[in-house]
Amino acid sequence: MSAQQPRACVFLDRDDTLIPNTTLPPPADPHPAWKPGDLSDPDRVEVLPGALEACRLMREQGFALVVVSNQGCVARGSATIADVEAVNARVGELFVDNEGSPLIDAFYYCPYHPNGNVPEYTREHELRKPQPGMILRAKDDLRLDLSRSWLIGDMPRDCESGVNAGLSPDRCLLIGERGEFPDALAAARHISKHAD
């Protein structure tokens, strides 16, 4: 029996790609180190318009879906590892197919930031985008074929991380105000038309 062939993947940024983040109002009692974009409460997780449909479309195309997300809030002290994982778990609950099965294969996140307040996490790190560490770790863990993989994110550093990991630049899709595509669904439709 031959070994399973590596899968093509779409790597997805989490915040402001799948769920709203920087536009959320401050929490009722924010941590002193809180800043816009720090999301530590799973009850505040919402799905961006079109994001669920995008993930369903990409799964129908046979792609693995992997979230890769910088979470410098841990280094700044406004969230804990447990908070990040609780938010990820809630995202996983919301992103399901029509039968209720999870769409996201795995979540990778980087808790490190060079300008943090928590010594354990205050440093630059290979996992922190635009470094490629999260993508490369997922490649090894999940047997992914980067030559057939894509990335969707809302920040240039998202796309830079994909290119730094070896993805073709034209497969690293920037969405939102800075990007070529308005949202994840538009990017997913592009991927659907151009998938190998």
Protein Blocks (a to p, Z undefined) as FASTA:
>chain_A
ZZddddddddddfehplpccklpccdfbdcfkbcehiacbfklpccdehklmmmmmmmmn
opacddddddfklmnopacfklmmmmmmmmmmmmccfkopafbfbdcddfbdfkbcblkl
gccdfklccbfklmmmmmmmnopafklgccddfbfklmmmmmmnopafklmccehjklmb
fblklmmmmmmmmgZZ
